[in-house]
């Protein structure tokens, strides 16, 4: 299936659905980072001197990482199914494929912005953002 293209108006209209998904994605990524940090700290303790960590606790830490990663993947999939490109999990940066003057471009939005108000060429990325 060819990629979906959004007009700026369609992208802004989609924010009603996209914004809560991106909020969930950012929160899930934060949870994943925290779970990985707890797991890594326990793993280092075990590698150092055993750390007195019961095997069940380490298994639970691994399961927490797996569950958080699954939540991130679930939201990313939902966003991709809407036709968006997820660019940064931490800041909630997403791009809406679009066409401008016959050229494929990306309408750029991240969590905290009130509306989709920027675009960039595919090869320019976030650094090449320009106002619509």
N, CA, C and O atoms as CSV, one atom per row, in Angstrom:
chain,resi,resn,atom,element,x,y,z
A,1,UNK,N,N,0.849,-1.170,0.000
A,1,UNK,CA,C,0.000,0.000,0.000
A,1,UNK,C,C,0.902,1.242,0.000
A,1,UNK,O,O,1.829,1.326,0.806
A,2,UNK,N,N,0.644,2.197,-0.886
A,2,UNK,CA,C,1.473,3.405,-0.916
A,2,UNK,C,C,1.284,4.219,0.363
A,2,UNK,O,O,0.240,4.141,1.009
A,3,UNK,N,N,2.309,5.004,0.722
A,3,UNK,CA,C,2.189,5.794,1.955
A,3,UNK,C,C,1.066,6.813,1.845
A,3,UNK,O,O,0.785,7.346,0.772
A,4,UNK,N,N,0.449,7.061,2.951
A,4,UNK,CA,C,-0.604,8.067,3.017
A,4,UNK,C,C,0.046,9.448,3.026
A,4,UNK,O,O,1.093,9.644,3.643
A,5,UNK,N,N,-0.572,10.390,2.346
A,5,UNK,CA,C,-0.105,11.773,2.368
A,5,UNK,C,C,-1.136,12.637,3.086
A,5,UNK,O,O,-2.341,12.487,2.884
A,6,UNK,N,N,-0.648,13.534,3.918
A,6,UNK,CA,C,-1.494,14.434,4.689
A,6,UNK,C,C,-1.327,15.854,4.165
A,6,UNK,O,O,-0.220,16.270,3.825
A,7,UNK,N,N,-2.415,16.586,4.103
A,7,UNK,CA,C,-2.317,18.026,3.931
A,7,UNK,C,C,-2.060,18.602,5.324
A,7,UNK,O,O,-2.277,17.908,6.318
A,8,UNK,N,N,-1.605,19.846,5.421
A,8,UNK,CA,C,-1.451,20.431,6.754
A,8,UNK,C,C,-2.761,20.404,7.559
A,8,UNK,O,O,-2.747,20.136,8.761
A,9,UNK,N,N,-3.875,20.678,6.901
A,9,UNK,CA,C,-5.170,20.656,7.603
A,9,UNK,C,C,-5.488,19.249,8.112
A,9,UNK,O,O,-5.963,19.094,9.237
A,10,UNK,N,N,-5.234,18.232,7.302
A,10,UNK,CA,C,-5.495,16.851,7.725
A,10,UNK,C,C,-4.575,16.454,8.887
A,10,UNK,O,O,-5.000,15.771,9.819
A,11,UNK,N,N,-3.320,16.886,8.821
A,11,UNK,CA,C,-2.381,16.573,9.904
A,11,UNK,C,C,-2.844,17.210,11.208
A,11,UNK,O,O,-2.816,16.572,12.260
A,12,UNK,N,N,-3.266,18.453,11.138
A,12,UNK,CA,C,-3.740,19.128,12.352
A,12,UNK,C,C,-5.020,18.489,12.877
A,12,UNK,O,O,-5.207,18.378,14.089
A,13,UNK,N,N,-5.884,18.078,11.991
A,13,UNK,CA,C,-7.109,17.392,12.403
A,13,UNK,C,C,-6.777,16.060,13.081
A,13,UNK,O,O,-7.433,15.669,14.046
A,14,UNK,N,N,-5.766,15.377,12.575
A,14,UNK,CA,C,-5.362,14.076,13.124
A,14,UNK,C,C,-4.763,14.194,14.516
A,14,UNK,O,O,-4.690,13.201,15.240
A,15,UNK,N,N,-4.332,15.388,14.901
A,15,UNK,CA,C,-3.717,15.550,16.229
A,15,UNK,C,C,-4.646,15.152,17.364
A,15,UNK,O,O,-4.178,14.783,18.441
A,16,UNK,N,N,-5.940,15.218,17.144
A,16,UNK,CA,C,-6.885,14.797,18.188
A,16,UNK,C,C,-6.665,13.330,18.557
A,16,UNK,O,O,-6.866,12.938,19.706
A,17,UNK,N,N,-6.257,12.530,17.589
A,17,UNK,CA,C,-5.967,11.112,17.821
A,17,UNK,C,C,-4.483,10.918,18.098
A,17,UNK,O,O,-4.109,10.115,18.953
A,18,UNK,N,N,-3.645,11.641,17.385
A,18,UNK,CA,C,-2.195,11.452,17.448
A,18,UNK,C,C,-1.609,11.910,18.784
A,18,UNK,O,O,-0.780,11.211,19.365
A,19,UNK,N,N,-2.028,13.067,19.271
A,19,UNK,CA,C,-1.444,13.621,20.505
A,19,UNK,C,C,-1.532,12.635,21.678
A,19,UNK,O,O,-0.517,12.396,22.332
A,20,UNK,N,N,-2.718,12.047,21.972
A,20,UNK,CA,C,-2.757,11.105,23.101
A,20,UNK,C,C,-1.898,9.860,22.868
A,20,UNK,O,O,-1.341,9.300,23.812
A,21,UNK,N,N,-1.795,9.431,21.613
A,21,UNK,CA,C,-0.933,8.281,21.320
A,21,UNK,C,C,0.530,8.636,21.571
A,21,UNK,O,O,1.274,7.846,22.151
A,22,UNK,N,N,0.934,9.813,21.138
A,22,UNK,CA,C,2.318,10.238,21.342
A,22,UNK,C,C,2.594,10.425,22.838
A,22,UNK,O,O,3.683,10.091,23.307
A,23,UNK,N,N,1.640,10.943,23.579
A,23,UNK,CA,C,1.806,11.064,25.033
A,23,UNK,C,C,2.024,9.687,25.655
A,23,UNK,O,O,2.891,9.516,26.513
A,24,UNK,N,N,1.233,8.707,25.217
A,24,UNK,CA,C,1.412,7.327,25.715
A,24,UNK,C,C,2.775,6.780,25.331
A,24,UNK,O,O,3.423,6.103,26.131
A,25,UNK,N,N,3.219,7.070,24.101
A,25,UNK,CA,C,4.507,6.569,23.619
A,25,UNK,C,C,5.649,7.128,24.462
A,25,UNK,O,O,6.539,6.384,24.874
A,26,UNK,N,N,5.627,8.433,24.720
A,26,UNK,CA,C,6.682,9.076,25.502
A,26,UNK,C,C,6.693,8.523,26.924
A,26,UNK,O,O,7.760,8.245,27.474
A,27,UNK,N,N,5.513,8.362,27.522
A,27,UNK,CA,C,5.429,7.816,28.881
A,27,UNK,C,C,5.929,6.370,28.911
A,27,UNK,O,O,6.645,5.979,29.833
A,28,UNK,N,N,5.557,5.588,27.920
A,28,UNK,CA,C,6.000,4.192,27.868
A,28,UNK,C,C,7.512,4.114,27.668
A,28,UNK,O,O,8.167,3.239,28.235
A,29,UNK,N,N,8.062,5.009,26.876
A,29,UNK,CA,C,9.521,5.024,26.670
A,29,UNK,C,C,10.231,5.385,27.963
A,29,UNK,O,O,11.266,4.803,28.286
A,30,UNK,N,N,9.683,6.342,28.707
A,30,UNK,CA,C,10.264,6.718,29.997
A,30,UNK,C,C,10.233,5.516,30.946
A,30,UNK,O,O,11.216,5.240,31.635
A,31,UNK,N,N,9.099,4.799,30.980
A,31,UNK,CA,C,8.987,3.593,31.819
A,31,UNK,C,C,10.003,2.544,31.390
A,31,UNK,O,O,10.611,1.881,32.231
A,32,UNK,N,N,10.187,2.395,30.081
A,32,UNK,CA,C,11.163,1.427,29.569
A,32,UNK,C,C,12.569,1.808,30.020
A,32,UNK,O,O,13.323,0.949,30.479
A,33,UNK,N,N,12.928,3.068,29.898
A,33,UNK,CA,C,14.259,3.516,30.317
A,33,UNK,C,C,14.480,3.236,31.800
A,33,UNK,O,O,15.545,2.762,32.195
A,34,UNK,N,N,13.464,3.533,32.623
A,34,UNK,CA,C,13.588,3.310,34.067
A,34,UNK,C,C,13.702,1.824,34.387
A,34,UNK,O,O,14.496,1.433,35.242
A,35,UNK,N,N,12.913,0.992,33.705
A,35,UNK,CA,C,12.972,-0.454,33.932
A,35,UNK,C,C,14.332,-1.010,33.512
A,35,UNK,O,O,14.896,-1.864,34.196
A,36,UNK,N,N,14.856,-0.523,32.386
A,36,UNK,CA,C,16.179,-0.979,31.941
A,36,UNK,C,C,17.261,-0.572,32.934
A,36,UNK,O,O,18.195,-1.332,33.190
A,37,UNK,N,N,17.130,0.627,33.491
A,37,UNK,CA,C,18.118,1.097,34.461
A,37,UNK,C,C,18.096,0.211,35.719
A,37,UNK,O,O,19.150,-0.175,36.225
A,38,UNK,N,N,16.900,-0.107,36.215
A,38,UNK,CA,C,16.791,-0.979,37.399
A,38,UNK,C,C,17.372,-2.360,37.102
A,38,UNK,O,O,18.098,-2.925,37.920
A,39,UNK,N,N,17.050,-2.893,35.933
A,39,UNK,CA,C,17.571,-4.217,35.554
A,39,UNK,C,C,19.088,-4.186,35.435
A,39,UNK,O,O,19.767,-5.100,35.903
A,40,UNK,N,N,19.625,-3.137,34.808
A,40,UNK,CA,C,21.072,-3.041,34.609
A,40,UNK,C,C,21.812,-2.893,35.936
A,40,UNK,O,O,22.889,-3.462,36.116
A,41,UNK,N,N,21.235,-2.128,36.865
A,41,UNK,CA,C,21.848,-1.980,38.189
A,41,UNK,C,C,21.900,-3.330,38.905
A,41,UNK,O,O,22.917,-3.673,39.508
A,42,UNK,N,N,20.821,-4.088,38.840
A,42,UNK,CA,C,20.790,-5.410,39.484
A,42,UNK,C,C,21.787,-6.351,38.814
A,42,UNK,O,O,22.465,-7.125,39.491
A,43,UNK,N,N,21.876,-6.287,37.500
A,43,UNK,CA,C,22.811,-7.146,36.769
A,43,UNK,C,C,24.249,-6.823,37.149
A,43,UNK,O,O,25.071,-7.728,37.289
A,44,UNK,N,N,24.560,-5.530,37.318
A,44,UNK,CA,C,25.918,-5.139,37.717
A,44,UNK,C,C,26.234,-5.615,39.126
A,44,UNK,O,O,27.350,-6.060,39.398
A,45,UNK,N,N,25.260,-5.525,40.023
A,45,UNK,CA,C,25.482,-6.014,41.381
A,45,UNK,C,C,25.783,-7.507,41.363
A,45,UNK,O,O,26.692,-7.976,42.048
A,46,UNK,N,N,25.024,-8.234,40.586
A,46,UNK,CA,C,25.216,-9.687,40.506
A,46,UNK,C,C,26.592,-9.997,39.927
A,46,UNK,O,O,27.287,-10.893,40.408
A,47,UNK,N,N,26.982,-9.254,38.892
A,47,UNK,CA,C,28.276,-9.491,38.257
A,47,UNK,C,C,29.421,-9.154,39.207
A,47,UNK,O,O,30.485,-9.769,39.145
A,48,UNK,N,N,29.202,-8.177,40.087
A,48,UNK,CA,C,30.251,-7.752,41.007
A,48,UNK,C,C,30.492,-8.741,42.131
A,48,UNK,O,O,31.622,-9.177,42.349
A,49,UNK,N,N,29.433,-9.098,42.845
A,49,UNK,CA,C,29.629,-10.009,43.986
A,49,UNK,C,C,28.377,-10.808,44.313
A,49,UNK,O,O,28.246,-11.337,45.417
A,50,UNK,N,N,27.487,-10.895,43.388
A,50,UNK,CA,C,26.250,-11.614,43.635
A,50,UNK,C,C,25.151,-10.700,44.112
A,50,UNK,O,O,23.979,-10.949,43.829
A,51,UNK,N,N,25.493,-9.655,44.822
A,51,UNK,CA,C,24.561,-8.608,45.213
A,51,UNK,C,C,23.414,-9.041,46.089
A,51,UNK,O,O,22.592,-8.205,46.464
A,52,UNK,N,N,23.321,-10.296,46.429
A,52,UNK,CA,C,22.232,-10.751,47.278
A,52,UNK,C,C,20.865,-10.577,46.646
A,52,UNK,O,O,19.871,-10.445,47.360
A,53,UNK,N,N,20.793,-10.573,45.338
A,53,UNK,CA,C,19.516,-10.381,44.640
A,53,UNK,C,C,18.930,-11.752,44.308
A,53,UNK,O,O,19.560,-12.548,43.612
A,54,UNK,N,N,17.727,-12.025,44.805
A,54,UNK,CA,C,17.092,-13.319,44.510
A,54,UNK,C,C,16.823,-13.463,43.004
A,54,UNK,O,O,16.500,-12.478,42.341
A,55,UNK,N,N,16.952,-14.661,42.469
A,55,UNK,CA,C,16.714,-14.877,41.041
A,55,UNK,C,C,15.322,-14.422,40.587
A,55,UNK,O,O,15.153,-13.958,39.459
A,56,UNK,N,N,14.321,-14.561,41.479
A,56,UNK,CA,C,12.975,-14.134,41.120
A,56,UNK,C,C,12.919,-12.627,40.889
A,56,UNK,O,O,12.203,-12.155,40.006
A,57,UNK,N,N,13.678,-11.874,41.687
A,57,UNK,CA,C,13.689,-10.420,41.528
A,57,UNK,C,C,14.299,-10.028,40.179
A,57,UNK,O,O,13.781,-9.143,39.496
A,58,UNK,N,N,15.376,-10.672,39.803
A,58,UNK,CA,C,15.999,-10.382,38.514
A,58,UNK,C,C,15.057,-10.765,37.373
A,58,UNK,O,O,14.954,-10.038,36.385
A,59,UNK,N,N,14.379,-11.886,37.501
A,59,UNK,CA,C,13.417,-12.303,36.476
A,59,UNK,C,C,12.300,-11.282,36.342
A,59,UNK,O,O,11.867,-10.975,35.231
A,60,UNK,N,N,11.830,-10.754,37.464
A,60,UNK,CA,C,10.775,-9.735,37.434
A,60,UNK,C,C,11.275,-8.461,36.757
A,60,UNK,O,O,10.531,-7.829,36.007
A,61,UNK,N,N,12.511,-8.082,37.011
A,61,UNK,CA,C,13.074,-6.898,36.361
A,61,UNK,C,C,13.135,-7.091,34.842
A,61,UNK,O,O,12.839,-6.166,34.086
A,62,UNK,N,N,13.512,-8.276,34.403
A,62,UNK,CA,C,13.527,-8.576,32.962
A,62,UNK,C,C,12.114,-8.516,32.383
A,62,UNK,O,O,11.914,-8.011,31.278
A,63,UNK,N,N,11.142,-9.028,33.124
A,63,UNK,CA,C,9.751,-8.989,32.663
A,63,UNK,C,C,9.231,-7.556,32.585
A,63,UNK,O,O,8.473,-7.224,31.673
A,64,UNK,N,N,9.626,-6.710,33.524
A,64,UNK,CA,C,9.212,-5.303,33.486
A,64,UNK,C,C,9.746,-4.621,32.227
A,64,UNK,O,O,9.036,-3.844,31.589
A,65,UNK,N,N,10.991,-4.911,31.875
A,65,UNK,CA,C,11.572,-4.356,30.651
A,65,UNK,C,C,10.794,-4.843,29.438
A,65,UNK,O,O,10.458,-4.059,28.550
A,66,UNK,N,N,10.510,-6.137,29.404
A,66,UNK,CA,C,9.776,-6.704,28.263
A,66,UNK,C,C,8.385,-6.086,28.127
A,66,UNK,O,O,7.951,-5.774,27.018
A,67,UNK,N,N,7.685,-5.907,29.249
A,67,UNK,CA,C,6.343,-5.309,29.201
A,67,UNK,C,C,6.395,-3.852,28.736
A,67,UNK,O,O,5.563,-3.423,27.937
A,68,UNK,N,N,7.367,-3.097,29.236
A,68,UNK,CA,C,7.493,-1.691,28.831
A,68,UNK,C,C,7.854,-1.591,27.350
A,68,UNK,O,O,7.325,-0.735,26.640
A,69,UNK,N,N,8.739,-2.447,26.885
A,69,UNK,CA,C,9.110,-2.443,25.463
A,69,UNK,C,C,7.904,-2.787,24.595
A,69,UNK,O,O,7.731,-2.218,23.517
A,70,UNK,N,N,7.081,-3.705,25.057
A,70,UNK,CA,C,5.878,-4.070,24.303
A,70,UNK,C,C,4.908,-2.898,24.224
A,70,UNK,O,O,4.272,-2.691,23.190
A,71,UNK,N,N,4.786,-2.126,25.309
A,71,UNK,CA,C,3.899,-0.944,25.284
A,71,UNK,C,C,4.409,0.099,24.292
A,71,UNK,O,O,3.620,0.700,23.563
A,72,UNK,N,N,5.714,0.313,24.263
A,72,UNK,CA,C,6.291,1.255,23.302
A,72,UNK,C,C,5.997,0.774,21.886
A,72,UNK,O,O,5.516,1.540,21.050
A,73,UNK,N,N,6.284,-0.484,21.623
A,73,UNK,CA,C,6.081,-1.041,20.278
A,73,UNK,C,C,4.620,-0.958,19.849
A,73,UNK,O,O,4.329,-0.691,18.683
A,74,UNK,N,N,3.709,-1.184,20.777
A,74,UNK,CA,C,2.277,-1.133,20.476
A,74,UNK,C,C,1.862,0.259,19.998
A,74,UNK,O,O,1.142,0.394,19.009
A,75,UNK,N,N,2.318,1.287,20.705
A,75,UNK,CA,C,1.933,2.652,20.331
A,75,UNK,C,C,2.608,3.055,19.022
A,75,UNK,O,O,1.982,3.692,18.175
A,76,UNK,N,N,3.868,2.693,18.851
A,76,UNK,CA,C,4.559,3.004,17.589
A,76,UNK,C,C,3.805,2.371,16.424
A,76,UNK,O,O,3.623,3.004,15.384
A,77,UNK,N,N,3.375,1.143,16.590
A,77,UNK,CA,C,2.615,0.464,15.533
A,77,UNK,C,C,1.319,1.210,15.245
A,77,UNK,O,O,0.958,1.388,14.081
A,78,UNK,N,N,0.618,1.647,16.278
A,78,UNK,CA,C,-0.626,2.399,16.071
A,78,UNK,C,C,-0.370,3.669,15.274
A,78,UNK,O,O,-1.138,4.002,14.371
A,79,UNK,N,N,0.691,4.373,15.599
A,79,UNK,CA,C,1.023,5.610,14.879
A,79,UNK,C,C,1.385,5.312,13.429
A,79,UNK,O,O,0.969,6.032,12.522
A,80,UNK,N,N,2.151,4.262,13.211
A,80,UNK,CA,C,2.529,3.886,11.848
A,80,UNK,C,C,1.311,3.463,11.032
A,80,UNK,O,O,1.223,3.755,9.839
A,81,UNK,N,N,0.381,2.779,11.674
A,81,UNK,CA,C,-0.836,2.372,10.971
A,81,UNK,C,C,-1.679,3.576,10.561
A,81,UNK,O,O,-2.445,3.493,9.601
A,82,UNK,N,N,-1.547,4.685,11.273
A,82,UNK,CA,C,-2.235,5.920,10.890
A,82,UNK,C,C,-1.538,6.615,9.722
A,82,UNK,O,O,-2.088,7.540,9.125
A,83,UNK,N,N,-0.320,6.164,9.399
A,83,UNK,CA,C,0.432,6.733,8.287
A,83,UNK,C,C,1.570,7.634,8.710
A,83,UNK,O,O,2.204,8.259,7.859
A,84,UNK,N,N,1.850,7.719,10.007
A,84,UNK,CA,C,2.907,8.597,10.507
A,84,UNK,C,C,4.240,7.862,10.580
A,84,UNK,O,O,4.304,6.633,10.604
A,85,UNK,N,N,5.294,8.662,10.613
A,85,UNK,CA,C,6.639,8.148,10.841
A,85,UNK,C,C,7.079,8.616,12.225
A,85,UNK,O,O,7.070,9.812,12.515
A,86,UNK,N,N,7.460,7.675,13.068
A,86,UNK,CA,C,7.936,8.009,14.408
A,86,UNK,C,C,9.432,8.278,14.306
A,86,UNK,O,O,10.194,7.437,13.831
A,87,UNK,N,N,9.840,9.457,14.757
A,87,UNK,CA,C,11.241,9.866,14.634
A,87,UNK,C,C,11.992,9.864,15.960
A,87,UNK,O,O,13.182,9.549,15.978
A,88,UNK,N,N,11.335,10.205,17.075
A,88,UNK,CA,C,12.022,10.230,18.360
A,88,UNK,C,C,11.039,9.845,19.459
A,88,UNK,O,O,10.037,10.522,19.692
A,89,UNK,N,N,11.352,8.748,20.122
A,89,UNK,CA,C,10.482,8.229,21.171
A,89,UNK,C,C,10.503,9.092,22.426
A,89,UNK,O,O,9.494,9.195,23.123
A,90,UNK,N,N,11.631,9.706,22.716
A,90,UNK,CA,C,11.768,10.483,23.945
A,90,UNK,C,C,11.041,11.818,23.883
A,90,UNK,O,O,10.394,12.218,24.850
A,91,UNK,N,N,11.142,12.509,22.753
A,91,UNK,CA,C,10.517,13.834,22.645
A,91,UNK,C,C,9.134,13.781,22.013
A,91,UNK,O,O,8.412,14.778,22.022
A,92,UNK,N,N,8.754,12.624,21.462
A,92,UNK,CA,C,7.455,12.518,20.812
A,92,UNK,C,C,7.447,13.187,19.454
A,92,UNK,O,O,6.471,13.842,19.088
A,93,UNK,N,N,8.519,13.030,18.707
A,93,UNK,CA,C,8.642,13.622,17.376
A,93,UNK,C,C,8.081,12.658,16.336
A,93,UNK,O,O,8.507,11.507,16.241
A,94,UNK,N,N,7.115,13.152,15.556
A,94,UNK,CA,C,6.525,12.360,14.480
A,94,UNK,C,C,6.439,13.210,13.219
A,94,UNK,O,O,6.359,14.437,13.278
A,95,UNK,N,N,6.457,12.533,12.086
A,95,UNK,CA,C,6.322,13.198,10.794
A,95,UNK,C,C,5.110,12.646,10.060
A,95,UNK,O,O,4.805,11.454,10.120
A,96,UNK,N,N,4.431,13.551,9.366
A,96,UNK,CA,C,3.289,13.217,8.526
A,96,UNK,C,C,3.754,13.331,7.078
A,96,UNK,O,O,4.079,14.435,6.640
A,97,UNK,N,N,3.799,12.244,6.322
A,97,UNK,CA,C,4.174,12.359,4.907
A,97,UNK,C,C,3.216,13.301,4.178
A,97,UNK,O,O,2.010,13.298,4.424
A,98,UNK,N,N,3.771,14.092,3.289
A,98,UNK,CA,C,2.979,15.079,2.566
A,98,UNK,C,C,3.615,15.329,1.204
A,98,UNK,O,O,4.703,14.834,0.911
A,99,UNK,N,N,2.925,16.100,0.386
A,99,UNK,CA,C,3.456,16.522,-0.911
A,99,UNK,C,C,3.362,18.037,-0.948
A,99,UNK,O,O,2.313,18.616,-0.668
A,100,UNK,N,N,4.470,18.667,-1.298
A,100,UNK,CA,C,4.527,20.138,-1.381
A,100,UNK,C,C,5.173,20.491,-2.720
A,100,UNK,O,O,6.318,20.120,-2.982
A,101,UNK,N,N,4.447,21.194,-3.545
A,101,UNK,CA,C,4.944,21.580,-4.874
A,101,UNK,C,C,5.460,20.372,-5.655
A,101,UNK,O,O,6.491,20.450,-6.324
A,102,UNK,N,N,4.734,19.256,-5.563
A,102,UNK,CA,C,5.085,18.048,-6.302
A,102,UNK,C,C,6.199,17.218,-5.690
A,102,UNK,O,O,6.560,16.179,-6.243
A,103,UNK,N,N,6.749,17.646,-4.572
A,103,UNK,CA,C,7.852,16.944,-3.900
A,103,UNK,C,C,7.347,16.290,-2.619
A,103,UNK,O,O,6.585,16.888,-1.859
A,104,UNK,N,N,7.785,15.046,-2.391
A,104,UNK,CA,C,7.453,14.393,-1.130
A,104,UNK,C,C,8.231,15.072,-0.011
A,104,UNK,O,O,9.453,15.202,-0.080
A,105,UNK,N,N,7.516,15.502,1.015
A,105,UNK,CA,C,8.106,16.162,2.173
A,105,UNK,C,C,7.470,15.576,3.422
A,105,UNK,O,O,6.594,14.715,3.345
A,106,UNK,N,N,7.918,16.050,4.562
A,106,UNK,CA,C,7.362,15.596,5.831
A,106,UNK,C,C,6.882,16.796,6.638
A,106,UNK,O,O,7.616,17.765,6.833
A,107,UNK,N,N,5.642,16.715,7.101
A,107,UNK,CA,C,5.113,17.698,8.031
A,107,UNK,C,C,5.567,17.244,9.408
A,107,UNK,O,O,5.356,16.092,9.790
A,108,UNK,N,N,6.181,18.137,10.143
A,108,UNK,CA,C,6.898,17.776,11.360
A,108,UNK,C,C,6.156,18.307,12.591
A,108,UNK,O,O,5.749,19.468,12.627
A,109,UNK,N,N,5.982,17.436,13.607
A,109,UNK,CA,C,5.320,17.835,14.849
A,109,UNK,C,C,5.931,17.051,15.998
A,109,UNK,O,O,6.296,15.886,15.845
A,110,UNK,N,N,6.040,17.701,17.149
A,110,UNK,CA,C,6.426,16.955,18.343
A,110,UNK,C,C,5.580,17.403,19.521
A,110,UNK,O,O,5.011,18.494,19.540
A,111,UNK,N,N,5.525,16.534,20.481
A,111,UNK,CA,C,4.723,16.754,21.679
A,111,UNK,C,C,5.089,18.101,22.293
A,111,UNK,O,O,6.263,18.431,22.455
A,112,UNK,N,N,4.072,18.857,22.627
A,112,UNK,CA,C,4.277,20.183,23.197
A,112,UNK,C,C,3.949,21.294,22.217
A,112,UNK,O,O,3.712,22.433,22.621
A,113,UNK,N,N,3.935,20.971,20.935
A,113,UNK,CA,C,3.551,21.968,19.940
A,113,UNK,C,C,2.036,21.961,19.802
A,113,UNK,O,O,1.405,20.905,19.836
A,114,UNK,N,N,1.464,23.138,19.648
A,114,UNK,CA,C,0.010,23.269,19.582
A,114,UNK,C,C,-0.563,22.713,18.286
A,114,UNK,O,O,-1.682,22.201,18.265
A,115,UNK,N,N,0.213,22.817,17.199
A,115,UNK,CA,C,-0.282,22.363,15.904
A,115,UNK,C,C,0.880,21.944,15.020
A,115,UNK,O,O,2.046,22.181,15.336
A,116,UNK,N,N,0.535,21.322,13.917
A,116,UNK,CA,C,1.536,20.979,12.898
A,116,UNK,C,C,1.798,22.266,12.128
A,116,UNK,O,O,0.954,22.718,11.354
A,117,UNK,N,N,2.958,22.846,12.342
A,117,UNK,CA,C,3.252,24.155,11.754
A,117,UNK,C,C,4.574,24.185,11.005
A,117,UNK,O,O,5.009,25.248,10.563
A,118,UNK,N,N,5.233,23.011,10.853
A,118,UNK,CA,C,6.536,22.952,10.200
A,118,UNK,C,C,6.584,21.809,9.195
A,118,UNK,O,O,5.815,20.852,9.279
A,119,UNK,N,N,7.491,21.928,8.261
A,119,UNK,CA,C,7.728,20.876,7.282
A,119,UNK,C,C,9.228,20.837,7.011
A,119,UNK,O,O,9.958,21.775,7.331
A,120,UNK,N,N,9.673,19.731,6.414
A,120,UNK,CA,C,11.063,19.647,5.964
A,120,UNK,C,C,11.158,18.623,4.841
A,120,UNK,O,O,10.328,17.723,4.719
A,121,UNK,N,N,12.174,18.783,4.042
A,121,UNK,CA,C,12.445,17.788,2.994
A,121,UNK,C,C,12.872,16.497,3.684
A,121,UNK,O,O,13.394,16.515,4.798
A,122,UNK,N,N,12.646,15.405,3.018
A,122,UNK,CA,C,12.961,14.102,3.598
A,122,UNK,C,C,14.429,14.030,3.990
A,122,UNK,O,O,14.760,13.538,5.068
A,123,UNK,N,N,15.306,14.513,3.127
A,123,UNK,CA,C,16.743,14.403,3.381
A,123,UNK,C,C,17.250,15.414,4.417
A,123,UNK,O,O,18.353,15.249,4.937
A,124,UNK,N,N,16.478,16.441,4.723
A,124,UNK,CA,C,16.926,17.473,5.662
A,124,UNK,C,C,16.677,17.114,7.117
A,124,UNK,O,O,17.434,17.535,7.992
A,125,UNK,N,N,15.655,16.362,7.387
A,125,UNK,CA,C,15.353,15.999,8.760
A,125,UNK,C,C,14.951,17.178,9.620
A,125,UNK,O,O,14.703,18.276,9.123
A,126,UNK,N,N,14.890,16.929,10.923
A,126,UNK,CA,C,14.416,17.933,11.882
A,126,UNK,C,C,15.203,19.240,11.790
A,126,UNK,O,O,14.633,20.318,11.953
A,127,UNK,N,N,16.499,19.150,11.531
A,127,UNK,CA,C,17.331,20.350,11.467
A,127,UNK,C,C,16.899,21.285,10.319
A,127,UNK,O,O,17.172,22.485,10.350
A,128,UNK,N,N,16.225,20.715,9.314
A,128,UNK,CA,C,15.792,21.522,8.176
A,128,UNK,C,C,14.355,22.001,8.261
A,128,UNK,O,O,13.773,22.395,7.250
A,129,UNK,N,N,13.775,21.973,9.455
A,129,UNK,CA,C,12.384,22.401,9.625
A,129,UNK,C,C,12.182,23.831,9.180
A,129,UNK,O,O,12.994,24.713,9.456
A,130,UNK,N,N,11.073,24.039,8.482
A,130,UNK,CA,C,10.689,25.375,8.032
A,130,UNK,C,C,9.222,25.591,8.363
A,130,UNK,O,O,8.444,24.638,8.359
A,131,UNK,N,N,8.831,26.828,8.651
A,131,UNK,CA,C,7.407,27.090,8.911
A,131,UNK,C,C,6.571,26.802,7.671
A,131,UNK,O,O,7.031,26.998,6.546
A,132,UNK,N,N,5.352,26.342,7.878
A,132,UNK,CA,C,4.441,26.088,6.744
A,132,UNK,C,C,4.058,27.384,6.056
A,132,UNK,O,O,3.301,27.368,5.085
